[in-house]
Amino acid sequence: MLALPWAALAQPPAPAPLSGQPLVELKGSVSKVSAAPGQGMPYLEMRSGSETVKVTLGSMRYLMQNDFNPKAGDAIDVKGYKMEEGVVAAEVSLAGGKPLKFRDSQGRPLWMQGGYGRQLRWGHGTQNK
């Protein structure tokens, strides 16, 4: 019975909840930003054609570590997963800036992996940019 916890750790990770959702690409402009520490998962609203789309971003800490600071009126390109209530960002490009990746190819949050997850929280490892 003692081997069971170790056997569970050796299994491959479960698929990310977003991996089965359709990937979409949107171009437009930022119309609203909701990102403040302690306010939940940051998001923005963008105008793409005639529609307004809510784009869920990543953790506030991840946005700050990557100097990601969108403002209303900014031109924006979004690659993300289409959900019932908008899009969950996989990669976002602001005009004049390089793209910021939010999720890996399986839809897993990058801020919870490598240098942005448990390692930093526990004080082990360094941040990779």
Phi, psi and omega in degrees: 000332180293336182283342183302313179300323180290323178297321179296323180291333183279349182284151178296154180295151177293151178299144178293143182301337183271346189299337179268358182275150179292139177271131181235158175236129181234145174232141179175215179223149179289130177251336181202143177235132175236093183210105177211142180306135178081005184256015182088189182294122179298147176212167172224162172246137180231150173265124177230106187067234182261004182247155173255130184237132174277128180242111177281131186264241180219193182295151179301319180300316180298317178299316181293318180297333181256013179049043180266112187220073181291151179229152177306134181098342179296139171288142186214142172240132183233133167246129183194182183262124180289125179237173180301321183250047177116216185229140172260120187295135170255323179205137180228135176240127172262151181308130177081359181240165178276155182297143174251122178274133179254332184221152177280183184294345177265358180090008180278138181297130180288334180288351179254009182237163173051232184285354184255353185259229185302327184302314179289322182297325180267358176084017179251138173087179181233168181274133178255124177242000000 
